[in-house]
Amino acid sequence: MTQYIALLRGINVGGHTVRMEVLRPLFEELGLRNVRTYIQSGNVFFDTASKDVVRLTKKIEDQLKKALGYEVAAFLRTIPELETILAADPFRQLKVTPDMRLCVVFAADPIRGDLELPLFSPKKDMQILQTRQHEAYVVWYIQNGRPPSSQGFLDAALGKRTTTRFFHTAGKILKAAKEG
């Protein structure tokens, strides 16, 4: 059995949030075991014997679309994968200020290898510091008390199928998954 962490994008749509107790049975119906959720932002832990991540992701996304009536993107990572992502921590060199948020962006498709990094958004409210094959380390800059509005920048640079977690939250997700 392999334990996966499903990071979901799209469970908070149109002001409606899908409650975690609704998500758990949807994953269990797929035959996934030891299904647990973590915080209200779409993080689901489960065990499965399946090794085909592409097929498993599609099954989960199809199940969520059927049950919820709209598309929800799923990004699956194992505990060792998330440990590696967090251990790479390119933020440790930064002098973090109160107007900065450190993020990991998870991408469904491989991220282009030709990005000239670091790369700032046109509004200078986001900076891509480093990338891996399916993740990017991004700094948000809070401007006038507001978070970035440069999703189009991330879509162009990293692909349209992404989801973001604050770096410290990704650490909490990993810890919760390990405690399972």
MIFISE-7718 format. One record per residue: residue number from 1; residue in three letters; x, y, z of N, C-alpha, C in turn. Coordinates in Angstrom, 2 decimals. Layout:
# MIFISE-7718
+-----+-----+---------+---------+---------+---------+---------+---------+---------+---------+---------+
!   k !   r !      nx !      ny !      nz !     cax !     cay !     caz !      cx !      cy !      cz !
+-----+-----+---------+---------+---------+---------+---------+---------+---------+---------+---------+
! NUM ! ALA !       X !       Y !       Z !       X !       Y !       Z !       X !       Y !       Z !
...
+-----+-----+---------+---------+---------+---------+---------+---------+---------+---------+---------+
# end
This chain:
# MIFISE-7718
+-----+-----+---------+---------+---------+---------+---------+---------+---------+---------+---------+
!   k !   r !      nx !      ny !      nz !     cax !     cay !     caz !      cx !      cy !      cz !
+-----+-----+---------+---------+---------+---------+---------+---------+---------+---------+---------+
!   1 ! MET !    0.84 !   -1.19 !    0.00 !    0.00 !    0.00 !    0.00 !    0.88 !    1.25 !    0.00 !
!   2 ! THR !    0.44 !    2.22 !   -0.74 !    1.11 !    3.52 !   -0.77 !    0.15 !    4.56 !   -0.23 !
!   3 ! GLN !    0.66 !    5.44 !    0.62 !   -0.18 !    6.54 !    1.11 !    0.04 !    7.74 !    0.19 !
!   4 ! TYR !   -1.07 !    8.31 !   -0.26 !   -1.04 !    9.49 !   -1.10 !   -1.67 !   10.66 !   -0.37 !
!   5 ! ILE !   -1.24 !   11.82 !   -0.79 !   -1.86 !   13.07 !   -0.36 !   -2.46 !   13.66 !   -1.63 !
!   6 ! ALA !   -3.77 !   13.86 !   -1.62 !   -4.44 !   14.52 !   -2.75 !   -4.62 !   15.98 !   -2.38 !
!   7 ! LEU !   -4.00 !   16.85 !   -3.16 !   -4.16 !   18.29 !   -3.00 !   -5.16 !   18.71 !   -4.06 !
!   8 ! LEU !   -6.31 !   19.19 !   -3.63 !   -7.40 !   19.48 !   -4.56 !   -7.50 !   20.97 !   -4.85 !
!   9 ! ARG !   -7.86 !   21.30 !   -6.10 !   -8.14 !   22.68 !   -6.48 !   -9.55 !   22.71 !   -7.05 !
!  10 ! GLY !  -10.37 !   23.57 !   -6.47 !  -11.71 !   23.74 !   -7.00 !  -12.80 !   23.31 !   -6.06 !
!  11 ! ILE !  -12.48 !   23.01 !   -4.82 !  -13.56 !   22.63 !   -3.90 !  -14.19 !   23.85 !   -3.23 !
!  12 ! ASN !  -13.62 !   25.00 !   -3.46 !  -14.18 !   26.26 !   -2.96 !  -14.57 !   27.09 !   -4.18 !
!  13 ! VAL !  -15.77 !   26.87 !   -4.70 !  -16.21 !   27.50 !   -5.94 !  -17.47 !   28.31 !   -5.68 !
!  14 ! GLY !  -17.50 !   29.51 !   -6.21 !  -18.70 !   30.34 !   -6.13 !  -19.18 !   30.59 !   -4.71 !
!  15 ! GLY !  -18.26 !   30.68 !   -3.79 !  -18.64 !   30.94 !   -2.41 !  -19.12 !   29.72 !   -1.66 !
!  16 ! HIS !  -19.17 !   28.57 !   -2.31 !  -19.58 !   27.33 !   -1.66 !  -18.36 !   26.45 !   -1.43 !
!  17 ! THR !  -18.21 !   26.00 !   -0.22 !  -17.09 !   25.13 !    0.12 !  -17.60 !   23.72 !    0.32 !
!  18 ! VAL !  -16.95 !   22.76 !   -0.31 !  -17.30 !   21.36 !   -0.12 !  -16.72 !   20.94 !    1.23 !
!  19 ! ARG !  -17.58 !   20.49 !    2.09 !  -17.15 !   20.09 !    3.43 !  -16.35 !   18.80 !    3.35 !
!  20 ! MET !  -15.39 !   18.69 !    4.23 !  -14.50 !   17.53 !    4.21 !  -15.25 !   16.22 !    4.45 !
!  21 ! GLU !  -16.31 !   16.26 !    5.25 !  -17.06 !   15.03 !    5.49 !  -17.84 !   14.58 !    4.24 !
!  22 ! VAL !  -17.96 !   15.48 !    3.25 !  -18.55 !   15.10 !    1.97 !  -17.47 !   14.45 !    1.09 !
!  23 ! LEU !  -16.25 !   14.93 !    1.19 !  -15.16 !   14.39 !    0.36 !  -14.76 !   12.97 !    0.73 !
!  24 ! ARG !  -14.70 !   12.69 !    2.02 !  -14.22 !   11.37 !    2.47 !  -14.98 !   10.22 !    1.82 !
!  25 ! PRO !  -16.33 !   10.21 !    1.87 !  -17.04 !    9.08 !    1.25 !  -16.83 !    8.98 !   -0.26 !
!  26 ! LEU !  -16.59 !   10.11 !   -0.92 !  -16.36 !   10.08 !   -2.36 !  -15.06 !    9.34 !   -2.68 !
!  27 ! PHE !  -14.06 !    9.50 !   -1.85 !  -12.80 !    8.78 !   -2.02 !  -12.96 !    7.32 !   -1.63 !
!  28 ! GLU !  -13.72 !    7.06 !   -0.57 !  -13.94 !    5.68 !   -0.12 !  -14.70 !    4.87 !   -1.17 !
!  29 ! GLU !  -15.64 !    5.51 !   -1.89 !  -16.39 !    4.83 !   -2.94 !  -15.49 !    4.31 !   -4.05 !
!  30 ! LEU !  -14.30 !    4.89 !   -4.18 !  -13.33 !    4.44 !   -5.19 !  -12.49 !    3.27 !   -4.70 !
!  31 ! GLY !  -12.76 !    2.81 !   -3.49 !  -12.00 !    1.69 !   -2.93 !  -10.71 !    2.12 !   -2.25 !
!  32 ! LEU !  -10.55 !    3.41 !   -2.04 !   -9.36 !    3.91 !   -1.36 !   -9.52 !    3.69 !    0.13 !
!  33 ! ARG !   -8.43 !    3.42 !    0.82 !   -8.49 !    3.03 !    2.23 !   -7.92 !    4.12 !    3.12 !
!  34 ! ASN !   -8.31 !    4.04 !    4.41 !   -7.80 !    4.96 !    5.43 !   -7.91 !    6.42 !    4.99 !
!  35 ! VAL !   -9.07 !    6.78 !    4.45 !   -9.28 !    8.12 !    3.92 !   -9.46 !    9.11 !    5.08 !
!  36 ! ARG !   -8.67 !   10.16 !    5.04 !   -8.75 !   11.24 !    6.03 !   -8.61 !   12.57 !    5.30 !
!  37 ! THR !   -9.15 !   13.60 !    5.89 !   -9.01 !   14.94 !    5.32 !   -8.25 !   15.82 !    6.31 !
!  38 ! TYR !   -7.69 !   16.89 !    5.77 !   -6.95 !   17.82 !    6.62 !   -7.27 !   19.24 !    6.20 !
!  39 ! ILE !   -7.68 !   20.03 !    7.12 !   -8.15 !   21.42 !    6.98 !   -9.10 !   21.58 !    5.80 !
!  40 ! GLN !   -9.79 !   22.65 !    5.78 !  -10.90 !   22.87 !    4.86 !  -10.44 !   23.34 !    3.47 !
!  41 ! SER !   -9.19 !   23.07 !    3.10 !   -8.73 !   23.57 !    1.81 !   -8.49 !   22.45 !    0.79 !
!  42 ! GLY !   -9.03 !   21.27 !    1.04 !   -8.97 !   20.21 !    0.04 !   -7.71 !   19.37 !    0.07 !
!  43 ! ASN !   -7.42 !   18.80 !    1.21 !   -6.28 !   17.90 !    1.34 !   -6.82 !   16.57 !    1.86 !
!  44 ! VAL !   -6.61 !   15.52 !    1.09 !   -7.16 !   14.21 !    1.43 !   -6.02 !   13.20 !    1.44 !
!  45 ! PHE !   -5.94 !   12.43 !    2.52 !   -4.94 !   11.37 !    2.66 !   -5.65 !   10.04 !    2.43 !
!  46 ! PHE !   -4.97 !    9.12 !    1.75 !   -5.55 !    7.79 !    1.56 !   -4.46 !    6.80 !    1.19 !
!  47 ! ASP !   -4.78 !    5.53 !    1.35 !   -3.89 !    4.43 !    0.98 !   -4.49 !    3.69 !   -0.20 !
!  48 ! THR !   -3.62 !    3.19 !   -1.07 !   -4.08 !    2.39 !   -2.20 !   -2.94 !    1.50 !   -2.67 !
!  49 ! ALA !   -3.30 !    0.40 !   -3.29 !   -2.30 !   -0.49 !   -3.89 !   -1.96 !   -0.03 !   -5.31 !
!  50 ! SER !   -2.75 !    0.88 !   -5.85 !   -2.53 !    1.36 !   -7.22 !   -1.20 !    2.09 !   -7.33 !
!  51 ! LYS !   -0.47 !    1.79 !   -8.38 !    0.81 !    2.46 !   -8.66 !    0.69 !    3.41 !   -9.85 !
!  52 ! ASP !   -0.45 !    3.36 !  -10.56 !   -0.66 !    4.18 !  -11.75 !   -1.25 !    5.53 !  -11.33 !
!  53 ! VAL !   -0.38 !    6.50 !  -11.08 !   -0.81 !    7.81 !  -10.56 !   -1.70 !    8.55 !  -11.56 !
!  54 ! VAL !   -1.39 !    8.44 !  -12.84 !   -2.19 !    9.14 !  -13.86 !   -3.62 !    8.60 !  -13.86 !
!  55 ! ARG !   -3.75 !    7.29 !  -13.86 !   -5.08 !    6.67 !  -13.87 !   -5.83 !    6.97 !  -12.56 !
!  56 ! LEU !   -5.13 !    6.89 !  -11.45 !   -5.73 !    7.17 !  -10.15 !   -6.22 !    8.61 !  -10.07 !
!  57 ! THR !   -5.41 !    9.54 !  -10.55 !   -5.81 !   10.96 !  -10.56 !   -7.07 !   11.14 !  -11.39 !
!  58 ! LYS !   -7.11 !   10.52 !  -12.56 !   -8.30 !   10.64 !  -13.43 !   -9.54 !   10.07 !  -12.75 !
!  59 ! LYS !   -9.40 !    8.91 !  -12.09 !  -10.53 !    8.31 !  -11.38 !  -11.06 !    9.27 !  -10.30 !
!  60 ! ILE !  -10.16 !    9.87 !   -9.56 !  -10.57 !   10.81 !   -8.50 !  -11.26 !   12.03 !   -9.11 !
!  61 ! GLU !  -10.66 !   12.60 !  -10.14 !  -11.25 !   13.79 !  -10.77 !  -12.61 !   13.47 !  -11.38 !
!  62 ! ASP !  -12.74 !   12.31 !  -12.02 !  -14.04 !   11.92 !  -12.60 !  -15.09 !   11.74 !  -11.51 !
!  63 ! GLN !  -14.70 !   11.11 !  -10.40 !  -15.61 !   10.90 !   -9.27 !  -16.08 !   12.24 !   -8.70 !
!  64 ! LEU !  -15.17 !   13.17 !   -8.52 !  -15.52 !   14.47 !   -7.95 !  -16.42 !   15.27 !   -8.91 !
!  65 ! LYS !  -16.13 !   15.20 !  -10.20 !  -16.97 !   15.91 !  -11.17 !  -18.39 !   15.34 !  -11.17 !
!  66 ! LYS !  -18.49 !   14.03 !  -11.15 !  -19.80 !   13.37 !  -11.14 !  -20.59 !   13.75 !   -9.88 !
!  67 ! ALA !  -19.93 !   13.73 !   -8.74 !  -20.61 !   13.99 !   -7.47 !  -20.90 !   15.47 !   -7.23 !
!  68 ! LEU !  -19.99 !   16.34 !   -7.65 !  -20.13 !   17.76 !   -7.34 !  -20.72 !   18.58 !   -8.49 !
!  69 ! GLY !  -20.64 !   18.03 !   -9.70 !  -21.21 !   18.73 !  -10.85 !  -20.27 !   19.71 !  -11.51 !
!  70 ! TYR !  -19.03 !   19.74 !  -11.12 !  -18.04 !   20.61 !  -11.75 !  -16.65 !   19.98 !  -11.58 !
!  71 ! GLU !  -15.69 !   20.49 !  -12.34 !  -14.35 !   19.91 !  -12.32 !  -13.57 !   20.33 !  -11.09 !
!  72 ! VAL !  -12.89 !   19.38 !  -10.52 !  -11.96 !   19.59 !   -9.42 !  -10.66 !   18.93 !   -9.83 !
!  73 ! ALA !   -9.58 !   19.69 !   -9.82 !   -8.28 !   19.14 !  -10.17 !   -7.65 !   18.50 !   -8.94 !
!  74 ! ALA !   -7.02 !   17.34 !   -9.13 !   -6.36 !   16.62 !   -8.05 !   -4.87 !   16.48 !   -8.37 !
!  75 ! PHE !   -4.05 !   16.71 !   -7.38 !   -2.60 !   16.61 !   -7.51 !   -2.14 !   15.63 !   -6.44 !
!  76 ! LEU !   -1.65 !   14.48 !   -6.86 !   -1.28 !   13.42 !   -5.91 !    0.22 !   13.43 !   -5.66 !
!  77 ! ARG !    0.58 !   13.35 !   -4.38 !    1.97 !   13.23 !   -3.97 !    2.05 !   12.20 !   -2.86 !
!  78 ! THR !    3.15 !   11.47 !   -2.82 !    3.40 !   10.54 !   -1.71 !    4.10 !   11.32 !   -0.59 !
!  79 ! ILE !    4.17 !   10.70 !    0.58 !    4.88 !   11.34 !    1.69 !    6.34 !   11.60 !    1.32 !
!  80 ! PRO !    7.08 !   10.61 !    0.77 !    8.47 !   10.89 !    0.40 !    8.60 !   12.01 !   -0.64 !
!  81 ! GLU !    7.66 !   12.08 !   -1.57 !    7.71 !   13.16 !   -2.56 !    7.53 !   14.52 !   -1.88 !
!  82 ! LEU !    6.56 !   14.63 !   -0.98 !    6.33 !   15.90 !   -0.30 !    7.51 !   16.24 !    0.61 !
!  83 ! GLU !    8.11 !   15.24 !    1.23 !    9.32 !   15.49 !    2.04 !   10.43 !   16.10 !    1.18 !
!  84 ! THR !   10.63 !   15.56 !   -0.01 !   11.66 !   16.06 !   -0.92 !   11.36 !   17.49 !   -1.36 !
!  85 ! ILE !   10.09 !   17.76 !   -1.66 !    9.67 !   19.09 !   -2.09 !    9.97 !   20.11 !   -0.99 !
!  86 ! LEU !    9.63 !   19.77 !    0.24 !    9.85 !   20.70 !    1.35 !   11.33 !   20.82 !    1.72 !
!  87 ! ALA !   12.08 !   19.74 !    1.60 !   13.51 !   19.77 !    1.93 !   14.29 !   20.67 !    0.97 !
!  88 ! ALA !   13.81 !   20.84 !   -0.25 !   14.50 !   21.68 !   -1.23 !   14.48 !   23.17 !   -0.83 !
!  89 ! ASP !   13.56 !   23.56 !   -0.02 !   13.35 !   24.90 !    0.52 !   14.27 !   26.01 !    0.00 !
!  90 ! PRO !   13.94 !   26.60 !   -1.14 !   14.76 !   27.71 !   -1.64 !   14.50 !   29.02 !   -0.88 !
!  91 ! PHE !   13.53 !   29.01 !    0.02 !   13.17 !   30.22 !    0.76 !   14.11 !   30.50 !    1.92 !
!  92 ! ARG !   14.86 !   29.52 !    2.36 !   15.68 !   29.68 !    3.57 !   16.70 !   30.81 !    3.43 !
!  93 ! GLN !   17.03 !   31.18 !    2.22 !   17.99 !   32.26 !    1.97 !   17.34 !   33.65 !    2.04 !
!  94 ! LEU !   16.01 !   33.69 !    2.02 !   15.30 !   34.97 !    1.97 !   15.17 !   35.63 !    3.33 !
!  95 ! LYS !   15.16 !   36.93 !    3.33 !   14.78 !   37.69 !    4.51 !   13.28 !   37.95 !    4.35 !
!  96 ! VAL !   12.49 !   37.17 !    5.05 !   11.03 !   37.23 !    4.88 !   10.47 !   38.41 !    5.67 !
!  97 ! THR !    9.62 !   39.19 !    5.00 !    8.98 !   40.35 !    5.62 !    7.49 !   40.06 !    5.77 !
!  98 ! PRO !    6.79 !   40.86 !    6.56 !    5.35 !   40.61 !    6.78 !    4.50 !   40.68 !    5.51 !
!  99 ! ASP !    4.99 !   41.30 !    4.46 !    4.20 !   41.39 !    3.23 !    4.50 !   40.26 !    2.24 !
! 100 ! MET !    5.21 !   39.24 !    2.69 !    5.55 !   38.10 !    1.82 !    4.85 !   36.83 !    2.29 !
! 101 ! ARG !    4.43 !   36.01 !    1.33 !    3.90 !   34.68 !    1.61 !    4.68 !   33.69 !    0.75 !
! 102 ! LEU !    5.16 !   32.65 !    1.36 !    5.95 !   31.64 !    0.66 !    5.03 !   30.50 !    0.26 !
! 103 ! CYS !    5.09 !   30.11 !   -1.01 !    4.14 !   29.14 !   -1.55 !    4.83 !   28.05 !   -2.36 !
! 104 ! VAL !    4.16 !   26.90 !   -2.40 !    4.53 !   25.84 !   -3.33 !    3.35 !   25.69 !   -4.29 !
! 105 ! VAL !    3.64 !   25.74 !   -5.57 !    2.62 !   25.53 !   -6.60 !    2.84 !   24.14 !   -7.16 !
! 106 ! PHE !    1.79 !   23.33 !   -7.12 !    1.83 !   21.96 !   -7.65 !    1.21 !   21.98 !   -9.04 !
! 107 ! ALA !    1.91 !   21.41 !  -10.02 !    1.45 !   21.42 !  -11.40 !    1.14 !   20.01 !  -11.87 !
! 108 ! ALA !    0.10 !   19.89 !  -12.68 !   -0.28 !   18.59 !  -13.23 !    0.69 !   18.16 !  -14.34 !
! 109 ! ASP !    1.08 !   19.12 !  -15.15 !    1.96 !   18.83 !  -16.28 !    3.38 !   19.29 !  -15.96 !
! 110 ! PRO !    4.37 !   18.73 !  -16.63 !    5.75 !   19.18 !  -16.38 !    5.90 !   20.68 !  -16.63 !
! 111 ! ILE !    6.63 !   21.32 !  -15.75 !    6.88 !   22.76 !  -15.88 !    8.00 !   22.97 !  -16.90 !
! 112 ! ARG !    7.81 !   23.98 !  -17.73 !    8.80 !   24.31 !  -18.76 !   10.19 !   24.47 !  -18.14 !
! 113 ! GLY !   11.18 !   23.97 !  -18.80 !   12.55 !   24.06 !  -18.30 !   13.27 !   25.32 !  -18.75 !
! 114 ! ASP !   12.61 !   26.14 !  -19.59 !   13.30 !   27.31 !  -20.14 !   12.95 !   28.62 !  -19.44 !
! 115 ! LEU !   12.32 !   28.55 !  -18.27 !   11.99 !   29.78 !  -17.54 !   13.26 !   30.42 !  -17.01 !
! 116 ! GLU !   13.39 !   31.71 !  -17.19 !   14.54 !   32.43 !  -16.65 !   14.19 !   32.88 !  -15.24 !
! 117 ! LEU !   14.81 !   32.23 !  -14.27 !   14.46 !   32.45 !  -12.87 !   15.53 !   33.29 !  -12.17 !
! 118 ! PRO !   15.15 !   34.07 !  -11.18 !   13.79 !   34.28 !  -10.70 !   12.98 !   35.08 !  -11.71 !
! 119 ! LEU !   11.66 !   34.82 !  -11.73 !   10.76 !   35.43 !  -12.68 !    9.66 !   36.16 !  -11.94 !
! 120 ! PHE !    9.54 !   37.48 !  -12.17 !    8.50 !   38.29 !  -11.53 !    7.29 !   38.42 !  -12.44 !
! 121 ! SER !    6.12 !   38.50 !  -11.81 !    4.89 !   38.80 !  -12.55 !    4.96 !   40.26 !  -12.99 !
! 122 ! PRO !    4.18 !   40.63 !  -14.01 !    4.18 !   42.03 !  -14.47 !    3.84 !   43.03 !  -13.35 !
! 123 ! LYS !    2.98 !   42.63 !  -12.42 !    2.59 !   43.52 !  -11.32 !    3.57 !   43.46 !  -10.15 !
! 124 ! LYS !    4.58 !   42.61 !  -10.27 !    5.57 !   42.42 !   -9.20 !    4.94 !   41.92 !   -7.90 !
! 125 ! ASP !    3.80 !   41.21 !   -8.03 !    3.14 !   40.68 !   -6.83 !    3.40 !   39.19 !   -6.65 !
! 126 ! MET !    4.14 !   38.60 !   -7.59 !    4.56 !   37.20 !   -7.48 !    5.95 !   37.06 !   -8.07 !
! 127 ! GLN !    6.70 !   36.13 !   -7.49 !    8.03 !   35.82 !   -8.01 !    8.23 !   34.31 !   -7.96 !
! 128 ! ILE !    8.51 !   33.73 !   -9.11 !    8.86 !   32.31 !   -9.16 !   10.35 !   32.22 !   -8.90 !
! 129 ! LEU !   10.71 !   31.60 !   -7.78 !   12.13 !   31.50 !   -7.40 !   12.82 !   30.30 !   -8.01 !
! 130 ! GLN !   12.12 !   29.17 !   -7.98 !   12.75 !   27.91 !   -8.41 !   11.64 !   26.97 !   -8.87 !
! 131 ! THR !   12.00 !   26.07 !   -9.77 !   11.04 !   25.05 !  -10.22 !   11.67 !   23.68 !  -10.14 !
! 132 ! ARG !   10.78 !   22.70 !  -10.06 !   11.12 !   21.28 !  -10.19 !   10.26 !   20.78 !  -11.34 !
! 133 ! GLN !   10.23 !   19.52 !  -11.58 !    9.45 !   19.02 !  -12.72 !    7.96 !   19.36 !  -12.58 !
! 134 ! HIS !    7.38 !   19.20 !  -11.39 !    5.95 !   19.43 !  -11.21 !    5.63 !   20.38 !  -10.06 !
! 135 ! GLU !    6.62 !   21.15 !   -9.60 !    6.38 !   22.11 !   -8.52 !    7.17 !   23.38 !   -8.80 !
! 136 ! ALA !    6.66 !   24.47 !   -8.25 !    7.37 !   25.76 !   -8.30 !    7.31 !   26.38 !   -6.92 !
! 137 ! TYR !    8.35 !   27.07 !   -6.57 !    8.43 !   27.79 !   -5.30 !    8.21 !   29.26 !   -5.64 !
! 138 ! VAL !    7.16 !   29.82 !   -5.06 !    6.70 !   31.15 !   -5.44 !    6.56 !   32.02 !   -4.20 !
! 139 ! VAL !    6.98 !   33.29 !   -4.35 !    6.77 !   34.26 !   -3.28 !    5.62 !   35.16 !   -3.72 !
! 140 ! TRP !    4.63 !   35.29 !   -2.84 !    3.56 !   36.27 !   -3.03 !    3.99 !   37.54 !   -2.30 !
! 141 ! TYR !    3.70 !   38.67 !   -2.91 !    3.93 !   39.96 !   -2.26 !    2.58 !   40.63 !   -2.05 !
! 142 ! ILE !    2.26 !   40.86 !   -0.80 !    0.99 !   41.51 !   -0.45 !    1.14 !   42.99 !   -0.77 !
! 143 ! GLN !    0.24 !   43.50 !   -1.60 !    0.28 !   44.91 !   -1.99 !   -1.03 !   45.57 !   -1.59 !
! 144 ! ASN !   -0.92 !   46.68 !   -0.88 !   -2.10 !   47.39 !   -0.39 !   -3.01 !   46.47 !    0.41 !
! 145 ! GLY !   -2.42 !   45.56 !    1.16 !   -3.19 !   44.64 !    2.00 !   -3.87 !   43.52 !    1.25 !
! 146 ! ARG !   -3.58 !   43.39 !   -0.03 !   -4.25 !   42.37 !   -0.84 !   -3.26 !   41.34 !   -1.37 !
! 147 ! PRO !   -3.72 !   40.07 !   -1.43 !   -2.86 !   39.03 !   -2.02 !   -2.76 !   39.23 !   -3.53 !
! 148 ! PRO !   -1.84 !   38.55 !   -4.18 !   -1.64 !   38.70 !   -5.62 !   -2.89 !   38.36 !   -6.43 !
! 149 ! SER !   -2.95 !   39.00 !   -7.59 !   -4.05 !   38.71 !   -8.52 !   -3.47 !   38.31 !   -9.88 !
! 150 ! SER !   -2.31 !   37.68 !   -9.86 !   -1.61 !   37.35 !  -11.09 !   -1.74 !   35.88 !  -11.47 !
! 151 ! GLN !   -2.93 !   35.29 !  -11.31 !   -3.09 !   33.88 !  -11.67 !   -2.77 !   33.66 !  -13.14 !
! 152 ! GLY !   -3.07 !   34.62 !  -13.98 !   -2.74 !   34.51 !  -15.40 !   -1.25 !   34.35 !  -15.63 !
! 153 ! PHE !   -0.46 !   35.02 !  -14.80 !    1.01 !   34.90 !  -14.87 !    1.43 !   33.47 !  -14.55 !
! 154 ! LEU !    0.88 !   32.90 !  -13.47 !    1.22 !   31.52 !  -13.12 !    0.74 !   30.55 !  -14.19 !
! 155 ! ASP !   -0.47 !   30.76 !  -14.72 !   -0.98 !   29.89 !  -15.77 !   -0.05 !   29.88 !  -16.98 !
! 156 ! ALA !    0.43 !   31.06 !  -17.37 !    1.31 !   31.16 !  -18.54 !    2.66 !   30.52 !  -18.27 !
! 157 ! ALA !    3.18 !   30.70 !  -17.06 !    4.51 !   30.20 !  -16.75 !    4.52 !   28.71 !  -16.38 !
! 158 ! LEU !    3.48 !   28.27 !  -15.64 !    3.51 !   26.93 !  -15.05 !    2.45 !   25.98 !  -15.60 !
! 159 ! GLY !    1.50 !   26.50 !  -16.33 !    0.40 !   25.68 !  -16.84 !   -0.88 !   26.00 !  -16.10 !
! 160 ! LYS !   -2.01 !   25.71 !  -16.72 !   -3.31 !   26.09 !  -16.14 !   -3.79 !   25.14 !  -15.06 !
! 161 ! ARG !   -3.25 !   23.96 !  -15.00 !   -3.69 !   22.99 !  -13.98 !   -2.69 !   22.99 !  -12.84 !
! 162 ! THR !   -2.91 !   23.93 !  -11.92 !   -2.04 !   24.05 !  -10.75 !   -2.89 !   24.27 !   -9.50 !
! 163 ! THR !   -2.28 !   24.04 !   -8.36 !   -2.87 !   24.42 !   -7.09 !   -1.74 !   24.90 !   -6.19 !
! 164 ! THR !   -2.07 !   25.80 !   -5.28 !   -1.05 !   26.43 !   -4.44 !   -1.33 !   26.14 !   -2.97 !
! 165 ! ARG !   -0.26 !   25.89 !   -2.23 !   -0.33 !   25.78 !   -0.78 !    0.78 !   26.65 !   -0.21 !
! 166 ! PHE !    0.47 !   27.34 !    0.89 !    1.53 !   28.06 !    1.58 !    2.58 !   27.04 !    2.01 !
! 167 ! PHE !    3.84 !   27.43 !    1.99 !    4.93 !   26.52 !    2.32 !    4.77 !   25.95 !    3.72 !
! 168 ! HIS !    4.44 !   26.80 !    4.69 !    4.28 !   26.30 !    6.07 !    3.07 !   25.37 !    6.18 !
! 169 ! THR !    2.03 !   25.61 !    5.38 !    0.86 !   24.73 !    5.39 !    1.23 !   23.38 !    4.78 !
! 170 ! ALA !    2.05 !   23.38 !    3.73 !    2.50 !   22.11 !    3.14 !    3.25 !   21.29 !    4.19 !
! 171 ! GLY !    4.00 !   21.95 !    5.05 !    4.69 !   21.25 !    6.14 !    3.70 !   20.65 !    7.12 !
! 172 ! LYS !    2.64 !   21.38 !    7.43 !    1.60 !   20.87 !    8.33 !    0.86 !   19.70 !    7.69 !
! 173 ! ILE !    0.62 !   19.79 !    6.39 !   -0.04 !   18.70 !    5.66 !    0.82 !   17.43 !    5.74 !
! 174 ! LEU !    2.11 !   17.59 !    5.52 !    3.03 !   16.46 !    5.60 !    3.01 !   15.85 !    7.00 !
! 175 ! LYS !    3.08 !   16.67 !    8.01 !    3.08 !   16.17 !    9.39 !    1.79 !   15.41 !    9.67 !
! 176 ! ALA !    0.65 !   15.95 !    9.26 !   -0.63 !   15.28 !    9.49 !   -0.71 !   13.95 !    8.74 !
! 177 ! ALA !   -0.19 !   13.91 !    7.53 !   -0.19 !   12.67 !    6.74 !    0.64 !   11.60 !    7.44 !
! 178 ! LYS !    1.77 !   12.00 !    7.99 !    2.65 !   11.04 !    8.67 !    2.05 !   10.52 !    9.97 !
! 179 ! GLU !    1.22 !   11.33 !   10.60 !    0.60 !   10.92 !   11.87 !   -0.52 !    9.93 !   11.67 !
! 180 ! GLY !   -0.97 !    9.79 !   10.41 !   -2.10 !    8.95 !   10.05 !   -2.09 !    7.61 !   10.63 !
+-----+-----+---------+---------+---------+---------+---------+---------+---------+---------+---------+
# end
